Amino acid sequence: MRLRVEFTTEPFDLDEPPAHALVTREVMETAALDAVEVGPFGNTAEGRADEVLSAVDTVLRKALEAGATRVSLQVNVINTAGEGGR
């Protein structure tokens, strides 16, 4: 099964990326994920379920440790041909 994760961390700082944004960016860029997109207002990545779930766990832990007061995330199953949604 493949998953897509989208998340944001808060509070926002438009002048300079806060520590929680920098650590979550590093997690996403170093994880074994596909199609990673990091942006100022949200981040997305795709990959195998176990890799995405592991990255989500690390993102949550590191973001909160680095001062995030809110993490919003969405995880979707990507239905790929031949997998039957499993």
Residue frames as qw, qx, qy, qz and C-alpha x, y, z in Angstrom:
[[0.000, 0.890, 0.457, 0.000, 0.00, 0.00, 0.00],
 [0.393, 0.246, -0.006, 0.886, 1.15, 3.52, -0.78],
 [0.203, -0.798, -0.479, 0.303, 0.25, 6.59, 1.23],
 [0.268, 0.579, 0.052, 0.768, 0.36, 10.35, 0.74],
 [0.410, -0.615, -0.456, 0.495, 0.89, 12.59, 3.77],
 [0.145, 0.683, 0.106, 0.708, 0.25, 16.31, 3.90],
 [0.540, -0.617, -0.443, 0.362, 1.07, 18.33, 7.01],
 [0.132, 0.766, -0.093, 0.622, 1.71, 21.76, 8.43],
 [0.563, -0.340, -0.512, 0.552, 3.29, 22.85, 11.68],
 [0.090, -0.850, -0.140, -0.501, 2.48, 25.97, 13.64],
 [0.178, 0.863, 0.218, -0.420, 3.08, 28.68, 14.72],
 [0.653, 0.603, 0.210, 0.407, 3.98, 30.27, 11.42],
 [0.309, -0.719, 0.110, 0.613, 6.73, 32.82, 11.02],
 [0.639, 0.739, 0.207, 0.054, 6.77, 34.60, 7.69],
 [0.053, 0.927, -0.370, -0.040, 10.17, 36.20, 8.26],
 [0.109, 0.530, -0.838, 0.070, 12.20, 33.12, 9.14],
 [0.764, -0.118, -0.588, -0.238, 11.40, 29.40, 9.27],
 [0.584, -0.622, 0.355, -0.383, 10.89, 28.32, 12.90],
 [0.159, -0.450, 0.877, -0.059, 12.90, 25.43, 14.37],
 [0.648, 0.148, 0.697, -0.271, 9.96, 23.02, 14.12],
 [0.696, 0.664, 0.011, -0.272, 9.66, 23.71, 10.38],
 [0.245, 0.716, -0.649, -0.077, 13.36, 23.11, 9.84],
 [0.332, -0.282, 0.888, -0.146, 13.44, 19.79, 11.70],
 [0.722, 0.343, 0.531, -0.281, 10.36, 18.46, 9.92],
 [0.559, 0.746, -0.265, -0.247, 11.85, 19.47, 6.58],
 [0.026, 0.576, -0.817, 0.001, 14.98, 17.49, 7.42],
 [0.570, -0.002, 0.782, -0.252, 12.90, 14.45, 8.42],
 [0.732, 0.554, 0.269, -0.292, 10.98, 14.50, 5.15],
 [0.455, 0.780, -0.400, -0.161, 14.03, 15.07, 2.97],
 [0.006, -0.516, 0.853, -0.075, 16.06, 12.27, 4.58],
 [0.700, 0.045, 0.622, -0.347, 13.27, 9.68, 4.85],
 [0.215, -0.045, 0.863, 0.454, 12.91, 6.98, 2.19],
 [0.403, 0.626, 0.520, -0.419, 9.93, 8.75, 0.60],
 [0.395, 0.322, 0.569, 0.646, 8.96, 9.65, -2.95],
 [0.036, 0.671, 0.419, 0.611, 7.74, 12.96, -4.33],
 [0.400, -0.566, -0.420, 0.586, 8.64, 15.07, -1.29],
 [0.157, 0.666, 0.206, 0.699, 7.51, 18.69, -1.57],
 [0.414, -0.483, -0.445, 0.631, 8.40, 21.11, 1.20],
 [0.115, 0.644, 0.283, 0.702, 6.81, 24.53, 1.23],
 [0.034, 0.269, -0.385, 0.882, 6.26, 27.48, 3.54],
 [0.565, -0.156, 0.199, -0.785, 2.64, 26.56, 4.31],
 [0.917, -0.027, 0.251, -0.308, 2.60, 22.80, 3.92],
 [0.056, -0.495, 0.845, 0.194, 4.54, 19.68, 3.08],
 [0.911, 0.163, 0.063, -0.373, 3.61, 16.57, 1.12],
 [0.014, -0.478, 0.866, 0.147, 5.24, 13.23, 0.47],
 [0.910, 0.094, -0.119, -0.386, 4.35, 9.82, -0.89],
 [0.150, 0.486, -0.858, 0.069, 5.76, 6.40, -0.27],
 [0.542, -0.144, -0.827, -0.043, 5.25, 2.91, 1.01],
 [0.570, -0.696, -0.276, -0.338, 2.93, 2.77, 4.01],
 [0.795, -0.429, -0.223, 0.366, 5.61, 1.71, 6.49],
 [0.497, 0.128, -0.009, 0.858, 7.97, 4.48, 5.38],
 [0.146, -0.597, -0.210, -0.761, 5.27, 7.17, 5.49],
 [0.674, -0.658, -0.287, -0.173, 4.01, 6.08, 8.91],
 [0.750, -0.253, -0.179, 0.584, 7.54, 6.01, 10.28],
 [0.289, 0.302, 0.065, 0.906, 8.19, 9.51, 8.93],
 [0.368, -0.678, -0.287, -0.568, 4.89, 10.78, 10.40],
 [0.758, -0.553, -0.290, 0.188, 5.87, 9.45, 13.83],
 [0.618, -0.104, -0.058, 0.777, 9.24, 11.18, 13.62],
 [0.064, 0.502, 0.221, 0.834, 7.72, 14.42, 12.29],
 [0.514, -0.728, -0.316, -0.327, 5.25, 14.59, 15.16],
 [0.766, -0.484, -0.199, 0.373, 7.84, 13.89, 17.84],
 [0.546, 0.001, 0.047, 0.837, 10.51, 16.24, 16.48],
 [0.017, -0.605, -0.290, -0.741, 8.09, 19.07, 15.64],
 [0.563, -0.759, -0.270, -0.185, 6.65, 19.10, 19.16],
 [0.753, -0.374, -0.098, 0.532, 10.11, 18.86, 20.73],
 [0.428, 0.135, 0.164, 0.879, 11.21, 21.84, 18.59],
 [0.024, 0.265, 0.271, -0.925, 8.35, 24.08, 19.71],
 [0.260, -0.253, -0.624, -0.692, 5.41, 23.37, 17.42],
 [0.328, 0.043, 0.559, -0.760, 2.12, 24.10, 19.14],
 [0.756, 0.359, 0.324, -0.442, 0.02, 22.46, 16.46],
 [0.089, -0.258, 0.833, 0.481, 0.61, 19.87, 13.76],
 [0.722, 0.366, 0.230, -0.540, -2.15, 19.30, 11.23],
 [0.057, -0.337, 0.852, 0.398, -1.87, 16.28, 9.01],
 [0.820, 0.288, 0.104, -0.484, -3.78, 14.22, 6.54],
 [0.249, -0.309, 0.885, 0.245, -2.89, 10.74, 5.33],
 [0.757, 0.371, 0.000, -0.538, -4.47, 9.27, 2.20],
 [0.706, -0.030, 0.679, 0.198, -4.21, 5.86, 0.61],
 [0.283, 0.552, -0.459, -0.636, -3.00, 6.13, -2.97],
 [0.844, 0.218, 0.456, -0.178, -4.81, 3.62, -5.11],
 [0.042, 0.566, -0.662, -0.490, -2.29, 2.33, -7.62],
 [0.800, 0.279, -0.301, -0.438, -3.25, 0.11, -10.51],
 [0.705, 0.214, -0.675, 0.047, -2.88, -3.57, -9.79],
 [0.116, 0.194, -0.751, 0.621, -2.84, -3.20, -6.00],
 [0.404, -0.493, -0.727, -0.254, -6.59, -3.25, -5.55],
 [0.319, -0.758, 0.024, -0.568, -6.36, -0.55, -2.87],
 [0.876, -0.445, -0.163, 0.086, -4.55, -2.88, -0.47]]
